[in-house]
Amino acid sequence: MDKAAKFKVDPALTKILGESYTSVEAAIKELVDNCYDADSTIVSVEFPNPFDHSKIIITDNGEGMTPDEVRDQYLKIASSRTSRKGDTTHGKKRKVKGRKGIGKFAGLMIASFMEVKTKSKGQETTIVISKEDILDKDKDLDAIELPLSSIPCSKKSHGTTITLTGLNQNFTFPNPEKLKQILSREYLRENDFTVTVNGEEVSVKDIPGQKFEKEIKLSNGQIVTAVATITDKAHKYHGVNYRVDGKVIGKPNNLLSENELVPQKVQKRLHVEVKADCLLSDTTADWGEINESSKLKQEIEEALQSWMVDSLQEGCKQEMILAKARHQKKINAYLSKLPEFKQQIAKAALEKVIERFWTEDDSKIDTIISIMIDAFEKGHYWAVLENIDQADDHHIEKLAEAFNEFGLYEITMMTHQASAKAKFLDRLQTLIDNPDTLEATVHQALSNNLWILGYEYSHFISNQSLKKACEQLCDKFYKGENANKRPDLFLGMAYNRERLLIEFKRPSHTLTRYDEAQAQRYRDELSTMFPNDRIIVKLIGGDTGGKIKQQNNANDLAYHSFTEIISNARANYDWLINELTQSNG
């Protein structure tokens, strides 16, 4: 009879688990998480002198462990606290952070030796884990003996100290500021839990980002301080966070949620902490909220709103400038085609749109610019502007009415244009879904609607000379018996003499490398006619059958399925219609 088999645990597993952290600071943060799960209220992290490299010490005043808990729970690999004791801690009912039972090995990423000294229920237990001893042993992990000692201590004593020695010289020295930034994201709003790094308490000033500070003098003479941080991405606790008598009160409150001039993506990057001990008497008994009727709170928030907007405008100014710069070349190309007296108005309108939507990705901004340009080409837009121009400063009501009309018309007009293009996409999809649709049919539909490929392609136009060049190319290769194999080509030119060659295939045709080679040959032939101009090639048809990858294409050659370009365009226009509809509502 065959003998049963069972797993054997290689000691190298501890090394793998210990080195699964992205940085030294991330590994130390994992050890701090363990302190939090032990119901600690105070945690201290001490780094050595950069020239010393002697030891890192993490100390907490949590519940600690008995000798049996060290043996049966702490040393049990992948035995998470949640599986043993539930999702919340025993004393403070905190939501447990360590959920995989491997955080104990974080120290072995940083150091060769990890000493754990823990006190609980009158016993002080010490265990030392040596990375070298574990990895050098020719045994299974469960057969390795670890030195453990226990001595009596005061029954009132509790907590754990982890000492890491023999620091790994292959890693950069741990950065206290980086660790504080990491810890601030996780623990800044935690009451009854204080973390210090080299004696400095982790605070709002450790949130990474651009800082703005303000003192607010209230009508009763008291002073309130506010610190605003603009982070690189959405912050977990964006909005206004009140701290009263050292405690965080209630949930963050976004005072700018109704402000349409500040994009929501930017609002979510703003974290504000307000220290307002003057609100102590207006705070609920459980420290859960500040009374909504508090006059002092209302006074504070009135002062905060304009300051928050000013801080965001100042902090994000450079980002907005860069967003404008990315699109300026396209805007200038269009403006140059307008009469001079219209250019300033069109430029101001386009810049206003970018200021509102600059946080969106470039494809969405391009969609908006395209819609605006379409609108400028309609005479009704300028009629409204003339109405505004005729309203002088002495007719305030008429001027206000004219500006209101312009704003509503601008939104309505853009919504109408976007909706019209969305309907075009619906009709085009119906055409593509028909298996009998030919190349010439989609060519006719798209040749004057190149915006579907992206705003940058809407500037390409064809003319008789370019059409003749395509005819000459086809006549050269496809005569007589091959006449029925003539490709369906579009050749357009932009303002900078850049040329765009599109070969349309049937929507039912699967694109292949042979199609790509043909398209390159067409470009090479056309290059003899236009030797000084760059020619971009787009091959459009059905899917690729998963056989060719875009990144392996030749330079300036891309292929697309009709479904892909319709889907991308539809996503942008649906988004814009939704944005404009909300604004008009």
Sequence and secondary structure as in RCSB ss.txt:
>XXXX:A:sequence
MDKAAKFKVDPALTKILGESYTSVEAAIKELVDNCYDADSTIVSVEFPNPFDHSKIIITDNGEGMTPDEVRDQYL
KIASSRTSRKGDTTHGKKRKVKGRKGIGKFAGLMIASFMEVKTKSKGQETTIVISKEDILDKDKDLDAIELPLSS
IPCSKKSHGTTITLTGLNQNFTFPNPEKLKQILSREYLRENDFTVTVNGEEVSVKDIPGQKFEKEIKLSNGQIVT
AVATITDKAHKYHGVNYRVDGKVIGKPNNLLSENELVPQKVQKRLHVEVKADCLLSDTTADWGEINESSKLKQEI
EEALQSWMVDSLQEGCKQEMILAKARHQKKINAYLSKLPEFKQQIAKAALEKVIERFWTEDDSKIDTIISIMIDA
FEKGHYWAVLENIDQADDHHIEKLAEAFNEFGLYEITMMTHQASAKAKFLDRLQTLIDNPDTLEATVHQALSNNL
WILGYEYSHFISNQSLKKACEQLCDKFYKGENANKRPDLFLGMAYNRERLLIEFKRPSHTLTRYDEAQAQRYRDE
LSTMFPNDRIIVKLIGGDTGGKIKQQNNANDLAYHSFTEIISNARANYDWLINELTQSNG
>XXXX:A:secstr
          THHHHHHHT SSSHHHHHHHHHHHHHHTT SEEEEE   TTT  EEEEEE S    HHHIIIIIT
STT  HHHHH SB TTT  B    SS GGGHHHHHEEEEEEEEEETTEEEEEEEEHHHHHH SS GGG    EEE
EE  TT  EEEEEEEEE TTS    HHHHHHHHHHHHTT TT EEEETTEE  GGGSSSEEEEEEEE TTS EEE
EEEEE SS  TT EEEEEETTEEEEEEE TTTT TTS HHHHTTEEEEEE GGGGGGB TTSS B TT HHHHHH
HHHHHHHHHHHHHHHTHHHHHHHHHHHHHHHHHHHTTS HHHHHHHHHHHHHHHHHHTTS HHHHHHHHHHHHHH
HTSHHHHHHHHHHHH  TT HHHHHHHHHHHHHHHHHHHHHHHHHHHHHHHHHHHHHH TT  HHHHHHHHTT G
GGG GGGTT B  HHHHHHHHHHHHHH  GGGGGG  EEEEEE TTS EEEEEE  TT    HHHHHHHHHHHHH
HHHHSTTS EEEEEEES  TT   GGGS TTEEEEEHHHHHHHHHHHHHHHHHHHHHHH 
